[in-house]
Amino acid sequence: MNINRRVQTLDEFTIQQMRDFPQATGELAGLLRDIGLAAKRVNVEVNKAGLVDILGDAGGINVQGEEVKKMDIFANNQFMGVLRHGISCAGIGSEELDDIVVFNDEVSNNSKYVCLFDPLDGSSNIDVNVSIGTIFSVFKRVSPLGQPATAEDFLQPGRRQVAAGYIIYGSSTILVYGTRRGVNGFTLDPSIGEFSLSHPNITCPETGKFYSVNHGNFFQYADGVKKYIDGCQKKTKADGGPYTQRYIGSMVADVHRNLIKGGIFMYPGTTDKPNGKLRLMYECNPFAFILELSGGKATDGSISILDIVPASLHQRTPFFAGSRKMMDELEIFMKPA
Ligand code: AHM
């Protein structure tokens, strides 16, 4: 087998980017390294979930009122642990925690960043061996250094993210992250235990053939969404069709596929849940950031996800994201009459 040992690891890549920016302090590189380390630990456990007593419900209900799986807790503790003991993060917000956690020690109070994450998205899929993932968002603090981080550091619009990314624990494990300098993907090379650059400079195709939505909720969607979905099913060859419906029910896998291959992902509001299901701060913002950086779009049906001013840590929003031309077409259907 021909092994390319010149592929850059995640650490080499982030350090290289730092060298190109001599004024960089290395804190962001350190943060990404910490996230990569936690991801490797979670990956090991996800891979043996069927073997050990880590599979299944932890018996509790999380702050969203959903059943908590043991792996959710494990993943949350891993990410919180590396960030708490690193030097780059002043505090975290997590899907699994009611409120923000401010680390409040001398080193953390001088750290520039705060981090929000969904430690294990799609975790109801673990029991059936379907891809799951971690999603994260990084903001620069607005409160003064030297003091504990505050709620304002977290509740910033997504456009102010300095980095965001996700990890998919799938047929292979891949970490994708974006900064203003672009979006890059790193696949975990099990032979050396390192994330290695496999998808440099990711760009989202301007259009695609995939549309991803929960059809079970169809009759609860707004008319514009129904008409758009109907249109997807009626696409002819001349219109770039036929489209293919693909919905895993694991956002990381669905959005990743559409980012790489071209497509649109939708989690609209329903009559029962007008704001949909997905969380703004640690599910929608990171994907919106990555999609906009890579040429795609993400909205709540009317404005860019990145322009939503957050009111609370766990707020939900309708979410439409993907290839630019498909999003433009959706917007025509969703415009108020
Ligand atoms: P989770 O927070 O319980 O893991 O749920 C989030 C997941 C997303 O990954 C996915 O897009 C969505 O829930 C699927 O929901 P539904 O089954 O309602 O279509």
Boltz pocket constraint, residues with backbone or C-beta under 6 A from the ligand:
constraints:
  - pocket:
      binder: B
      contacts: [[A, 66], [A, 120], [A, 121], [A, 122], [A, 123], [A, 124], [A, 214], [A, 249], [A, 250], [A, 251], [A, 252], [A, 267], [A, 277]]
      max_distance: 6.0
